[in-house]
Each structure stands twice: as C-alpha cells, then as structure tokens.
Amino acid sequence: MDIPAHVRILATIKTGVVYYFEEEQLQSKEPHYFVVLNKEPHTEEFLILVCASSQVEKRQQTIQKLGFLRETLVFVSSSEYSLFTKDTVIDCNRVFEKTARSLIEKLEQNRLKVCPEVMSELIVQKLIRGVVASTQVSGKIKKMLAGFGSADSIDVSVR
C-alpha cells in the first residue's frame, strides 16, 4: 500500500531533512538536494530551505566576486553526508521558501524524493549560522532562525 504524499511529507518534515527535487527558481533543470532549516517546521508558515551544489569552485568564485562572507558557504563532504557522492557546497546567501503543500504536490507528481538520511545537527548549525550571517537573506528569515543552531548571538536586523 502506498503512503499518501501528504502523509509522507508531513511525517518527514523536520530540521535537517533533505528533499531532492527540481527547483523552478534555479537556472539548472537538474534536481538538487534541499535541506530544511526551520526549528519548528510543522508550525511555521513556510519551510526555509537551502540548496546543495556539487559546483564547489564555481560557488567559491561567485562568493568571492560578490564579496560575501566565507562562512555563508558551507562545505559538506561525502563522508559527512553519505548521499552526496561528491564534495558539495551549500550557498547560504540564497534561501528558498516553500510551503508543505508545494512539496506535497511535487511528491504527488513524482518530482520529489524524500532522502532517507537527515543532515547532521552540526552541519545544520553551520548552515543556520551561514544564513544568519548573509547580507542577502531577509530579516524575517533570520528572525525565524535566531536562537537556533547557536545563531542567537548574530545580528538579525534587516540589512
């Protein structure tokens, strides 16, 4: 018996869960891994996701060229997260807001996979610190993440 999409998504939504899907806002049509950062994803109005990329050098160059803080780029090796087959980077300067409903729809259309392995708390904390440190992320997102992942001491004012 297949588990309905809404049950699968609602049962898996938690901090550090990883979803694999094609994101319309990205130039690439290839699916990417997305990590949920919310501290209370079941009760918040939307999910805060960051996107993983295997184009490490390209992301490093972009961050440097734009003058973003180095801590906004989080490196994750395949030994730290086994579903990544290559060294991977997560650019915390770009967050994606998604509703649970939008993820349910993607799953219903077979356009989303729920990854069996949750991202470690240590990596999630680095991601949250990167998002909060970014000058490109809204104050609203930073406030949602403040106090979580040791990000409480970072200024969350709108820039």
N, C-alpha and C positions, 0 to 999 in steps of 0.2 A: 504494500500500500504506500503510495506516495504521500509525503507530508506536504500539506498546502504551503504555498510560498509565504503567505503572511505569517504562518506559524514558524516556519524556518527562519525568517528574518527576525521576527520579534523574539524568538528564543535565543538567537545568537548575538543580538546587538549588545555589546559591552565594550568597555575601554580596551583597546588593543586588538579587537577583532579585525581581521583582514578580509576584504572583499576584492574580487578580481573581475573587472568589467571595463568596457569601452566607455570613455567619458567624452561627451559631445563638446565640452569646452576645450579639449586638447586638440592640437593640430593632428596628432597621430591617430589613426583609426585602429591601432592595435590596443587590445585590452591592457590595463595596468593594475597593479596592486594598490589598494587604498586602505589606510589604517584609520580606525575610529579613535578620536582623542577625547571625546566628551567624558566628563566624570560621572554624569548621570544620564546616559543616552536615552533611557526609557522615558524620562520625564521632561527632557528639554525639547524645544520646538523643532530643532533640526539637528542633524549629525554634522560634526566637524570632522572632515577627512583630509588627510594629506596623501600625496601621490608618490609612489616609488618609481625610480628610473634607473635603468642599467647604463645610461649615458653619463657616467660619472665625470669624465673630463669635460664634456660639453656643459654640464651644470656648474662645475667649478669655474669655468671660464666666464659663464654668464654672471655668476655671483660676484666674481672679482671685477668684471667690467662695469657692473651696475653699482659697485661699492657697498654691497650688502654685507652684514656681519657674517664671519665664517661660521659662527655657531648656528646660523639658520640653515645650514646644510649638514644633514646627519647621515653619516656613512653606516651601512649595515652590511656585514659580510655574510656569505652563505653559511658560515659556521655559527653566526648569531641568530639567523633565521633560516631554517633549512629549506623552506620553499623557494628562497632566492637561489637560483643556480649560478648567478654571477654576483660580483660585488655590486652593490646597489647604493644609491643615494636618494635621500628624501629632502626635497626643497621645501622648507617651512615658510617660505615667503608667499606661497600660494596655497590657500586652503579652499576646500570645496564644501559647500553647504548642501546637504541632501536630506530630504525627508525619508522616513522609514517607508512611506508609501512609494516613493520613486524607486527605492531598492527592491521593494516587493514586485513592482511592475517589471523591472529588469529581470528578476528571477523568473517570473511567470513567462516571460518571453525567451527564456533560456539565454539571456545576455549577461548573467551574473553568476559567479561561483562564490560560495562561502568557503573560505580556506579553513582547513581543519586545525591549523596551528595558530594560536594567538601570539601576538608580538609581546616580547618580554616587558615587564614593568620598567626595567632600566632603559630600554630603547624608547618606550612611550614617554618616559620622563624627559629624555633628551629631545624628543620631538616637540613636546609641550614647551620646553624652555626655548627651543628654536622659534616656534610660532610666536610666543610672547615677546621675544627679542626682536622680531621682524618689524621693520618700519612699513611693511606693505600690508599688514593684517589689521583689520578694523578693531577699534576699541571694544566693540560688542563681543567679538570672538575672544579677545584677550581676557575680558571680564569673565566670560563663561569658563575659561581655563584657569583663571587665577586661583592660587591656593592649592592647585593640583599638580603633582609631579614636581614639587619644590619650586614652582613658578610664582609663589605668593610674594616673594621679595622683589619681583621685577615690576617696573612701572607699566601699568596697563592703560595709561591715558591715551586718548585718540591723538594720533600724530598727523 
